[in-house]
Amino acid sequence: MLNGNASLYRYDWQREKFNKSYQAQSSATPDNTRQAEAYVQKYNQIQLNGTLTYTDTFAEKHNLEAMLGTEYFTYDQFDFEAKTQNSPTDDIPTLNAGSTRTYTSTTKTAYRILSGFGRINYNYDMRYLISFVARYDGISKLKDNRWGFFRCVCRLEYYGRKILERL
């Protein structure tokens, strides 16, 4: 059986502000600083995964399940903020009209994760179980040793039938 899944999360936000020229009652001259501000934040998050599973029973008591899968995850973020002042008029309420840049900042962040994984489960008569699991992961955030291999082996003997018969 083949299964797949995809998800997208997108965030897009922006704020703009412009202070028009004003004169306070207690002041003889107007305040003409006309401060303009803009802030933009965007990020995308995408996750894709797929699995392929094989299940079979043979000789009536031997059960086998094998699964292979992969996963891809990506995250991108962009932030921008700027402030200006001393626009010549109230009619142009944007950053480009300000004659004095008072603040500018940008940030860009991104990382990726790529994984491959697999599992083999075998049981005899639904009583004895052995499971092998392996996973190979890589992440772009790490400078060295970006890739890691992780494995596990589990064994289980099910005593449930004997215990339930005694009750």
N, C-alpha and C positions, 0 to 999 in steps of 0.2 A: 504494500500500500504506500502510495506517495502522498505526502502532506506538505503544504506550504502555507506560509503566513507572511504578510507584509503590513507595516504600519508606518505612517507619516505623521509627525507632529510639527506644525509650523506656527511660529509666533512672530508677529509683525506689529510693533508698537511705535508710535511717534507722538511727541509733544512739542508744541511751538508756543512761544510766548513773546509778546511785544508790549513794552510800556510806553504809552504815548506821552508826549510832552504835557506837563501839568504845572499848575501854580498853586501852591498852598496858600491859605488865607494869611498865614503869618509871615509870608515871604514877599519881598518886593519884586523879585525876578522869577520867571518860570524855570522849572527844571527841564532842561532839554537833552538829558543824557540818552533818552530813548533806547533803553536796553532791549536787545533782541536775543532770544535763546531758542535752541533747537536740540532735541534729543531723539535719537532713533535707535531702536534695538530690534534685531532680527535674529531668529535662530531656527534651524531645521534639525530634526532628528528623524532618521530613517532606520528601520530595523527590518531585515529580511531573514527568514529562516526556512529550511526545508528538511524533511526527514523521509527516508525510505525504509520501510519495515517489512521484514519477511517472517512469517510464522508458519510452522509446520509441526505435525505430530506424526511419528512413525513408530511402528511396532506397538501401537496402542498405548504405550506408557512413556515414551520418550517425547518430550516437548521442547521445541527449539524456537527461539525468537532472536532475530538479528536486526539491528537498527543502525543506520548510518545517517548522519545529519551534518548540516553546516549552518552557520549564522554569520550575518554581516550587520554591523551597527556603525552608524556615522553620526557625528554631531558637529554642526558648524554654527558659530555665533559671531555676530558683528554688532558693536556698539559705537555710536558716534554722538558726541556732544560738543556744541560750540556756543559761544556768547560773543556778542559785539555791542558796541554802544556808539553814541553820537551820530545817529542817522540824521540826515539833513531835513527830513520831513516825516510827518505821521502817515503819509500816503503810501509809503513803501515799507510794510511791516516785516521785512525779511532780513536775514543775516547779511546778505551781500550789500545792503545799503549802509551798514554801519562803517564808520571810518576808523574805528579802533577795535581791534580784536582783543578781547579780554581773556578768553579761555577757549582751548581746543583740545579735544581728547578723542582718540579712537582705540578700540580694542578688537582684536580678532582672535578667536579661539576655535580650534578644530581638533578632533581626534577620531580614530577609527579602531574598530575591534573586528577581527576575523577569527572564526572558530570552526574547527572540524571535530566531530565527535562520533563515537560508536559504542554499541553495547551488544553483548551476546549473553542471553539467558538460556540456560538449559535446566530442565528438571526431569526427574524420573518419577513418574506416577504421582506428580504433584506433592511429592514428599521430600525429596532431596533437591536442593537448588544450588546452582553455582552461577555466578554472574561475573562477567568481565566488562569493565568500563574503561574507556580511554578518551582523552580530550586533548586537543592541540590548540592553544589560544595565542593570539598575537594582538598587541595593542600599540598604537603609535605614540602614546604618551611617554613611554619609557625610552630612555636614551640607549641603554645597553640591555641585553637580554630581553628583547621585545617578545620573544616566543617562549612558550613553556609547554611541556608535555606532562599530563597528569593521568595517572592510571589507578585502577582499583580492582581487586578481586575479592568477591564475597562468597561465602559458603554457608548454607543454612540447612538444618535438618528439621523437618516439621514433625513435632510430637503430638499435635493436636488430636488426632484420631484416637490414640491410646488414652489420653487424658479424658476426652469426652466419653469414651466407652465406660470408664470407671465411675463417672458421675451418674 
